[in-house]
Amino acid sequence: MRNFEAVVFDMDGVIFDSEAKVVECWIETAEKHNIKDIETLCRMCLGTNSAETRRIALEFYGEDFPYDEYKKEMSDLYHSRYDGGRLPMKPYIRELLTFLKENGVKIALASSTRSIVVNNQLRDAGILPYFDKVVCGDMVSRSKPAPDIFLKACEELGVPPENAYAIEDSYNGIRSAHSAGMRPIMVPDMAPPTEEMEKLAEVILPSLNEVIEYLGKE
């Protein structure tokens, strides 16, 4: 195996196929209320916490945009469909988590999503016991792309950032992990790799199966 002590995962778009489902629910809400360019907004908000998403939305649509009302409607639709273990997981996530556990690697989560949602989704999927630490968006003051959430995850694991991999799908997530001094692995979901991502990530891999192969190499 490569020489490292920990892996810190993002959740949405890495562990769960949730980003696509959130966009799906936003599109339905937007069509109902004739909101334009919602997919553009969704792409801009990938990897950010709820406060930063709200700020971006009000900047995008104007301060009088009733964001909170539409967000609640979208969120209610999303949870009605995908709560209770119905949220699809990304292929090979369980195999990757098992591989890391069997090799004595510390595992943490660093998600911009709120704690209650994160813990419920991990529990309902039956994978919460894999994680040594869970750090969420409401536990740090600054959202990704700031490094705060990854630095906190490494601190809680007791591992120097340079000895930890971060697995991310979003541009803001890769920026955050790189700023924290970690070793970012990008596994793209909704956002295709860019020249910037190729510079900031240690490697860009097409799926979590390739992550297992990459980390297992000498």
N, C-alpha and C positions, 0 to 999 in steps of 0.2 A: 504493500500500500504506500501511497504518498505520505509524506511527513506532515501531519496536521493533528490537532487535538479536538476540534469541534466543527460542527456544521450548524449554521443558523439559517432557517428557512423563512422566506416570506410565505404567506398563506394563500391569498387570492390570486389565482392564475398559476400557482406553483403546486400547491397541495390539492386545491379544489378547482374545478372548472367554473368558478363563481363569477369571474369578471364578465364572461360572455353572457351569463344568466342575468347579471345586474343590468347590462346594456339592453338585453332583451326586454326586461321589465321597464326600463327607462323609455325605450322606443314605444312600447304600448301606452305608457302614461303620456308621452309627448304627442302621440297621434290623437289621443282622446282630447287633449287640450290645445292642439295646434301649435306646439312648441317646435320651432325650427332648429335644425343643426344639432340635435341632441347627441348624435354619435361623435361629432367633433368635440363637444364638451366632455363626453365620457373619456375620450382619448387623452385630453388635457389633464384629467384628474386621476389617471392611473397611478397607483402607488401612494396616493396622498391620504391623509386622515380626514375625518368628517368636517373639521373646522376649515381646513385648507380647501377642501372640495366646495364648501359653501362660499368661501371667499372668491374662488375662481368662477363659480356660477354667477354670482352677483356682478362680478366684473364683466363677464361675458354677455349677460342679458340685461344688466342695469340693476340699480339698487332697489327698484320697485318690483322686481321679479319675485313672485311668491314662492321662493325656493323651498322653504320649510314644508309648506302644504303639499307641493308636488313630490318632495323627497319622501314624506310620510306615506303618500299613496303608492309610490314605487316600492318602498320598503315593505309595506303591508302585502303587496302582491308577491314580492320575492319570498318573504317568509312563509306565506300561505302555500307556496309551491315547493319550497326546498328545505324547510325545517324538518326535524325529526329523522335525520339520516338520509334524506332524499337528494342532498346536494352531491352531484357526481364528483368523484375523485379523479385526479389525473392518473394516467397509466403509470405503473411501476412505483408509485409513491410508497406503498406498503413494503415493496421489495427493497427500496432504498433505505427506508427507516430500519428495517430488519437487518440489512447489511451493516449499517452504522452501529447498531446496538451490539451485534455479534462481535464487532471489532473494537468494542470499548470506546467508541467515539461519543463525546458529549453532544447533545442535541438541544437546540433552542428554537423558539419561534420568535420572529420580529415582524409583527403585522400592524399595519396602520389602522386596522379595524378595531372597534371597541371590545374591551375585555369580555363582556357577557356574551357577545356574538361569537367571538373566537373560541372561548371555552366550550360553549354549547355545540358548536360545529365539530370541534375536535372530539368531544365526548360522544356525540351522536354517530360519528364515523368510526368510533372504536379505536382511535389512534392517540388519544390524549396521553396514555401511559408511556408512549415513546419519548415524550419531551421532558427534559430535565428542568427547563425554564420556559415560561411563556411571557413575552413582553408585548404589550399592545399599545395602540395609538393613543389611548387615554392615560398612559402611564409616563409619557414624556411630553415636554412642552412644545418641541419643534417637530414638525412632520418631515418625512422623507421629502426632498433629497438631503436634508440635514442628517448628519451621522448619528444623532442622539440615540435612536432606538437600537441600532446595531451595537453601539458602544455599551449601552446598558445591558444588552443580552450577553455580550462577552464578559462584562464585569460580573454579572450574576453567575455565569458559568465558571468564573475564575480562570479565564483563558485570555492570553494576549490576542488582540485583533489579528495580528499578522500570522497567528497559528490557527485561524478559523476561516473556513469557507463560508460564503453567503450565497444562497441559491435564490435568484430573483428572475422575474420576467419583465418588469417595467423599467423604463429609463430612470425614473426617480429612485427606484430601488437600487439599481446598479450604481448610480451616482452616490447614494447614501452609503452603500457598503464600501465603495472605493474611498470615499472621504474618511470613513472610519479606520482605514488602513487594513481592511480585510482582503480576502482573495475572492473576488466576485465571479460566480459562474452564472451566465445568462442562459436561461431556457425560455426562449420567446413564446409568448402566448398570443396576445392581441396586437402587440407592438413589434414590428419586424426589426431586426438588428440594423443599426446605423454605423457610420464610420466612428462616431463618438463612442458607441458601445463596444466596438472592436478594440478601441484604445483602453477603455476603462476596465473591461472584463478580462480575467485571466484566460477564459475560454468561453465560447458560445457553443452550446450543444443542443441538438434538436429535441431531445426527450430525456426524461429522468433515467431511462435505461442506460443511456450513454454516460450519464453522471456516475452511475455505479461502476461502469468500466473505467472511466477516467480516474476516479478516486482510488480504485483498486490497483492501479498500475504502480510499479516500483519507481 
